[in-house]
Amino acid sequence: MPRLTEAPFLHDDVDAVNTTLGPYTEIGKGTRLAQVEMGDYSYCDRFCDLANVTVGKFANIASFVRIGATDHPLERASLHHFMYRSASYWDDAKDDASWFQHRASRRSFVGHDTWIGHNAQIKPDITIGHGAVVASGAIVTKDVAPYTIVGGVTATKIRDRYAPGVADRMMALAWWDWDHATLRARLDDFRSLSAEAFLDTYA
C-alpha cells in the first residue's frame, strides 16, 4: 500500500471524469469514475465502476464494485443506445443531452465509514447510511439504514451492526469529522476499544 498524503493517490489506468477526491483517498487500478465526489480517507479497490455518486469519508469499497449503473429507457420502443448516443451512428444526429441529464440526476449516496463488499452493485438513487455494510455480491435496490448489514440478490437486511442505541451515539459523535492529528492521537483507542467503550471515552 502506498504512503497516502493529502493528494489523492490513483493507481494505473484510472479513468476519472468530473470527479472530486478528498485528502488521503486512494483509487484502485482500472477503476472508472464519472461524476463522483469522494470524501476524505475513502478508497476503492481495483476495477470499480462508480457513476453519479457522492461517497462520504472513510468509505471502504472493495474490488469490482459498481455504483450507479446507468439506465436504459424501458418505456421506449428500444433499449439500445443508438437513441441517445446517436452521434456514434450518424453524422447528422446529435446525442440526446436530456437523457444524459436524466441519468446524472439519479444520484446515489454512500455514507461515512461504510463497507461495500467485493462485486456488490448499488443502483441509482440509493442511499447507503453511515456505518452500513453491503455484503459481497449483493445487489442493492433500496436504501440501507445506518449501521445495517445487508446482503443477497436483491439485498435484504441481515442484522444490525451494533446493539440498539450505539449507532445513534456513533453518528452523534461523528468521529469522521476529526482532523488528521486527532485521529492519530486516538489511534490506539480505535484499535483496542469496542464501539461502546470508544463512545464512553469520547462521546
C-alpha positions in Angstrom: 0.0 0.0 0.0 1.4 3.5 -0.8 2.0 6.1 1.8 -1.1 8.2 1.5 -1.0 12.0 1.7 -3.5 14.8 1.2 -3.1 14.4 -2.5 -5.3 11.6 -3.8 -3.5 8.5 -5.0 -4.6 7.0 -8.3 -3.2 3.6 -9.4 -2.6 2.7 -13.1 -5.4 3.0 -15.7 -7.9 5.1 -13.7 -10.4 6.9 -15.8 -11.9 9.9 -13.9 -14.3 12.4 -15.4 -16.0 15.3 -13.5 -14.7 13.8 -10.2 -13.6 15.3 -6.9 -11.4 13.4 -4.5 -10.7 14.4 -0.9 -7.4 14.1 1.0 -6.0 10.7 1.7 -8.2 9.0 -0.9 -7.0 6.1 -3.0 -8.4 4.8 -6.3 -7.6 1.2 -7.4 -6.2 0.1 -10.8 -8.5 0.1 -13.7 -11.3 2.0 -11.9 -13.7 4.2 -13.8 -15.2 7.3 -12.1 -17.8 9.6 -13.6 -19.5 12.4 -11.7 -18.1 11.2 -8.4 -17.5 13.1 -5.1 -15.4 11.1 -2.7 -14.8 12.2 0.8 -11.6 12.2 2.8 -9.8 8.9 3.5 -12.2 6.9 1.3 -10.9 4.4 -1.1 -12.0 1.9 -3.8 -10.0 -1.2 -4.8 -9.3 -2.5 -8.3 -11.7 -2.3 -11.3 -14.6 -0.4 -9.7 -17.2 1.5 -11.7 -18.7 4.5 -9.9 -21.0 6.9 -11.5 -23.2 9.8 -10.2 -22.4 9.1 -6.6 -21.4 11.0 -3.5 -19.2 8.9 -1.2 -18.7 10.0 2.4 -15.5 9.9 4.4 -13.7 6.7 5.4 -15.7 4.5 2.9 -14.2 1.1 2.2 -15.1 0.0 -1.4 -13.8 -3.4 -2.4 -12.8 -4.5 -5.9 -15.2 -4.8 -8.8 -17.9 -2.8 -7.1 -20.4 -0.9 -9.3 -22.4 2.0 -8.1 -24.9 4.0 -10.1 -25.1 1.6 -13.1 -26.6 3.5 -16.0 -30.2 3.1 -17.1 -31.7 2.1 -20.4 -35.0 3.6 -21.5 -37.5 0.8 -20.6 -40.5 2.9 -21.7 -39.3 3.4 -25.3 -39.5 1.2 -28.4 -35.9 0.1 -27.9 -33.4 -0.2 -25.1 -30.4 0.4 -27.3 -28.1 3.3 -27.0 -28.4 4.3 -30.7 -31.2 6.5 -29.4 -29.1 8.6 -27.0 -25.5 8.0 -28.3 -26.8 8.8 -31.8 -23.7 10.8 -33.0 -21.8 7.5 -32.9 -24.1 6.1 -35.6 -25.0 9.0 -37.9 -23.1 12.1 -39.0 -26.2 14.3 -38.9 -27.5 13.2 -35.5 -26.7 14.6 -32.1 -26.5 12.7 -28.8 -29.6 13.0 -26.6 -28.5 15.5 -24.0 -31.7 15.3 -22.0 -31.2 11.5 -21.5 -27.7 12.0 -20.1 -29.0 14.8 -17.8 -31.7 12.4 -16.5 -29.0 9.8 -15.8 -26.8 12.2 -13.9 -29.7 13.4 -11.8 -30.3 9.9 -10.3 -27.5 10.3 -7.8 -26.6 7.7 -5.1 -25.1 8.4 -1.7 -22.7 6.2 0.3 -22.3 7.3 3.9 -19.3 7.7 6.2 -17.4 4.6 7.5 -19.2 2.2 5.2 -18.0 -1.1 3.7 -19.1 -2.2 0.2 -18.1 -5.8 -0.4 -16.4 -7.3 -3.5 -18.6 -7.3 -6.6 -21.5 -5.6 -5.0 -23.8 -3.4 -7.0 -25.7 -0.3 -5.8 -28.4 1.0 -8.2 -29.0 4.7 -8.9 -30.9 6.9 -6.4 -29.9 4.7 -3.5 -28.6 5.9 -0.1 -26.3 3.7 2.0 -26.4 5.0 5.5 -23.4 5.8 7.7 -21.6 2.8 9.0 -23.6 0.3 6.9 -22.1 -2.9 5.3 -23.1 -4.3 1.9 -22.1 -7.9 1.6 -20.0 -9.2 -1.3 -22.1 -9.9 -4.4 -25.2 -8.1 -3.1 -27.4 -6.0 -5.5 -28.9 -3.1 -3.6 -32.1 -1.7 -5.0 -33.4 0.0 -1.8 -32.0 2.4 0.7 -29.9 0.9 3.5 -30.3 2.2 7.1 -27.3 3.4 9.0 -25.2 0.7 10.7 -27.2 -2.1 9.0 -25.6 -5.1 7.3 -27.4 -6.2 4.1 -26.7 -9.0 1.6 -28.2 -11.1 -1.2 -29.9 -10.6 -4.6 -31.8 -8.4 -4.1 -30.2 -7.2 -0.9 -32.1 -7.6 2.4 -31.2 -6.9 6.0 -29.0 -9.5 7.7 -28.6 -7.8 11.0 -27.8 -4.5 12.8 -24.0 -3.8 13.1 -24.3 -2.6 16.7 -26.6 -3.1 19.7 -29.6 -0.7 20.0 -28.6 2.9 20.7 -25.0 2.5 19.7 -25.5 3.6 16.1 -27.2 6.8 17.2 -24.4 7.6 19.6 -21.8 6.9 17.0 -23.5 9.2 14.4 -23.7 11.9 17.1 -20.0 11.5 17.9 -19.2 11.9 14.1 -15.6 10.9 14.6 -15.1 11.1 10.8 -15.0 14.9 11.2 -12.0 14.8 13.5 -8.8 16.2 12.0 -5.8 14.1 11.0 -3.8 14.8 14.1 -6.7 13.9 16.4 -7.2 10.6 14.5 -3.5 9.8 15.1 -3.7 10.7 18.8 -6.6 8.4 19.3 -5.4 5.6 17.0 -4.6 3.2 19.9 -8.2 3.6 21.2 -9.6 2.9 17.7 -7.6 -0.3 17.7 -8.2 -1.5 21.2 -11.6 -0.4 22.4 -15.0 -1.8 21.5 -17.5 0.6 19.9 -19.3 1.0 23.3 -16.1 1.7 25.2 -14.9 4.1 22.5 -18.2 6.1 22.8 -17.9 6.1 26.6 -14.4 7.6 26.3 -15.2 10.2 23.7 -18.9 10.9 23.4 
